[in-house]
Amino acid sequence: MLKQSTLTGLSATLFGAAVVLLFLALYHDADRNGPILWSAVLLLIATVVSWLAAASAGEREG
Amino acid sequence: MVDFVHTRDDHSAASPQRPGAGAGERRTGAERGRQNTPPRSDVGTIVLHWATALALIVCLLTGLRVGTFGYVTPRFDMWLSPILPQGELWTWHFLSGLGLFFCASAYLIYVYRGGLTPRNALKKLRIMLIPGAGRMRWDAINVGLHWVAYVLIVIMTATGILNYLGFGGWWVWIHAVTALVAFGYIFLHVVTHYLYGGWWQLFRLFRPAKLVMTRAARPYALLLGTAIGLATIAVAAGIDWTSRDTLVIPHINGAPKIDGVLDDEVWTRARPVSVRTEQGANLGGTGESLVEIRAVHDGTNVYFAFRWEDPTRSMKRTPLIKKADGWHMLASHSDIANVADFYEDKLAIGFSRSPTFGSGESTYMGTDPLPGLPKPLHGMGYHYVAEGNVMDVWQWKASRGGHLGRVDDQYFDTPRKPTPDEWAGKARYQAGYWNDPGRAFYTYNYKSEPPGGYRGPVGIYRLPKDWKAMVAALGSNKLDPTKSDDEGSHWWMTEEETVEYSAEADAAIPVGTVMPGVLISGEYEGDRADIHGAAKWKDGHWSLETVRALRTGSHYDQDFIPGRDLYMWVNVFDHTQIRHTRHMRGVRIVTEP
């Protein structure tokens, strides 16, 4: 099981990457169906999962 | 709506569940013993905060670009233009707006179910009045600012819905100004949270913890909030889709007389659809025009009747005035194809198979929406579509055949290859907006000039044979584009009424004479000649009747076939070249057998 601090760092990284890709898609001719946007969406979902996991890990660690 | 940063309640006596620690904030026993331990926020607040932040920022950036085109706050929007996104932004704007719907409803459920209401209790604001409150004062300020954000988002949401439904004028202005305030709020919000708790107050939104289950909290706060949020946007989208207008084209016997007067009996059998259009130039300052549409077919042709609000009959399309040094263009910004004074009235009607936003995904905004191709002269954007999504465009033009029985047949398709002159910026590149194959009978009586041109005398092709008769045909209003032109006034000249330009013929025309900028010669030909029409202006309304074959077989047209639905958009131009009104929801067209 990953530690809360590790998951916190991971989620921050995922979120940062997702935001960069989201705005890249927005500024890349407002691409709405391209791989950049879908990658951003997947990373945002992964971020939320990591946040939830980090919160649970924190509870376990007391 | 989500508060942008979950305030830390560690000084708060307003947290009845757990004195000494913030509601929703996780502070373990170890943390209590170590005051310097960086704080964390509950995971629901983090998720909803960032969902709101992203949706709001996308909404603001795309909305500011939309505002650039709509001239709501033109100078500020144009100043921001270099950092704004480009392209088909309507879809981004509306979907991010729908995202805010989700966040707002999810947050309400989350806060109440999570027992987090004390977090933003208004009574905290009293701390601002206490002398020496120190850091707690920043907490109170942050709570106050959160409420400002809630109010801003409520206003933006309400006015955004009204704009979406076609209410323009002041509603657009309020929406735009509130958005600009929200833009400034984001920076203020970050600064005041920093002043309250330093960098860790900002970083806590990346450091999730479980929601503390107080006596006021109920389980599954985030799960239920998310479910309610999703249900809310599903209902909103469902209501939007099912409440869109449908124009049914019934099969009738007996065609209407195409004369611009909607008194034919057949029109009483056609159920009208009314479309609120907005954000255009002029139109008495409101930018709004209500368009009423009827349609019938007789098995061979389809007939449309349009009636729309326009306070003035505007016939002047880039007329010329003689000065001591030659002929000058009266219109402003003709060089960048963005005239909004001396210009004719128009109505554009688009038919597409696509019901999507941005007029069937045909509107691409920005100063350079097609990198690698010439930039739009006016800096507003281009019309074009993706492969296979051709939009059939009919454009009635008051002085370019609009009173001679013609409606121009045009289309939006994929961007064309630019000509050498367009590459060089000497001619207007129009991307995917072009005329059907064939020929129109209008041309212009002045030599084209590139951006920066038309500041001095312009080259002229033809002069009137009888300048006095030409002046008489213009009617009584020659120099005021904001006033109505006379009924029957002719702001064009035919080939027969003119002679080729010569210095001798020019010398006979006195200084101060106004001359039309439009020449009519020959006849429409080819696909471009498919549509006929007639129009009349009376009592602040234009009425237009059109006729076209149900099926033309042209690649650039949409056929009206039973069982094959189309979607229609209409745009009103009140003496403006490009700044037309718009509406967000296409009208579904159903052709009856």
Interface residues (C-beta under 8 A of the other chain):
Chain A: T8 S11 A12 F15 V19 L22 L26 Y27 D29 A30 D31 R32 V48 W51 L52 A54 A55 S56 G58 E59 G62
Chain B: R26 T28 A30 R40 D42 V43 I46 V47 W50 L54 V58 L61 T62 P85 Q86 G87 E88 L89 T91 W92 F206 R207 P208 A209 K210 Y364 P369 P371
